[in-house]
Amino acid sequence: MALTKETTSSTIKKYGASEKDTGSVKVQIALLTQRVQQLTDHVKTFPKDACAKRSLLKVVGQRRKMLKYFERTDLEGYRAFIKELGLRK
């Protein structure tokens, strides 16, 4: 259920400043978004998996906190990034 190395590295290349830029807000939000999509698919397939539901809620909360921080620090970048990822807000 975890993200593969290939998807993680491609996301880092796409949103990061360099290949080793794993700590930037954009990269972290993009990785959390991929994780949310995976967990959502899993929960739809296995609706009685309470651990997966809890994990999904935790990841969504982490992503929400990161998005709030990004919105506070760089509003225009936040709006463009939300549009690029296809998130509602």
RAGI-V748600 format. One record per backbone hydrogen bond with DSSP energy under -0.5 kcal/mol. CO is the residue of the C=O (numbers start at 1). NH is the residue of the N-H. E is the energy in kcal/mol with one decimal. If there is no record, write none. Layout:
BEGIN
co=CO nh=NH e=E
co=CO nh=NH e=E
END
This chain:
BEGIN
co=4 nh=8 e=-2.2
co=5 nh=9 e=-2.7
co=6 nh=10 e=-2.2
co=7 nh=11 e=-2.0
co=8 nh=12 e=-2.3
co=9 nh=13 e=-2.3
co=10 nh=14 e=-2.0
co=11 nh=15 e=-2.6
co=12 nh=16 e=-2.2
co=18 nh=21 e=-1.1
co=20 nh=22 e=-1.6
co=24 nh=28 e=-2.3
co=25 nh=29 e=-2.5
co=26 nh=30 e=-2.4
co=27 nh=31 e=-2.5
co=28 nh=32 e=-2.3
co=29 nh=33 e=-2.3
co=30 nh=34 e=-2.0
co=31 nh=35 e=-2.1
co=32 nh=36 e=-2.4
co=33 nh=37 e=-2.2
co=34 nh=38 e=-2.1
co=35 nh=39 e=-2.5
co=36 nh=40 e=-2.4
co=37 nh=41 e=-2.0
co=38 nh=42 e=-2.1
co=39 nh=43 e=-2.6
co=40 nh=44 e=-2.1
co=41 nh=45 e=-1.8
co=42 nh=46 e=-2.9
co=46 nh=49 e=-1.6
co=48 nh=50 e=-1.4
co=49 nh=53 e=-1.6
co=50 nh=54 e=-2.3
co=51 nh=55 e=-2.4
co=52 nh=56 e=-2.5
co=53 nh=57 e=-2.3
co=54 nh=58 e=-2.2
co=55 nh=59 e=-2.5
co=56 nh=60 e=-2.5
co=57 nh=61 e=-2.0
co=58 nh=62 e=-2.1
co=59 nh=63 e=-2.5
co=60 nh=64 e=-2.3
co=61 nh=65 e=-2.1
co=62 nh=66 e=-2.2
co=63 nh=67 e=-2.6
co=64 nh=68 e=-2.2
co=65 nh=69 e=-2.1
co=66 nh=70 e=-2.5
co=67 nh=71 e=-2.5
co=68 nh=72 e=-2.1
co=69 nh=73 e=-2.1
co=70 nh=74 e=-2.6
co=74 nh=78 e=-2.2
co=75 nh=79 e=-2.3
co=76 nh=80 e=-2.1
co=77 nh=81 e=-2.4
co=78 nh=82 e=-2.6
co=79 nh=83 e=-1.8
co=80 nh=84 e=-2.1
co=81 nh=85 e=-2.4
co=82 nh=86 e=-1.5
co=82 nh=87 e=-1.9
END
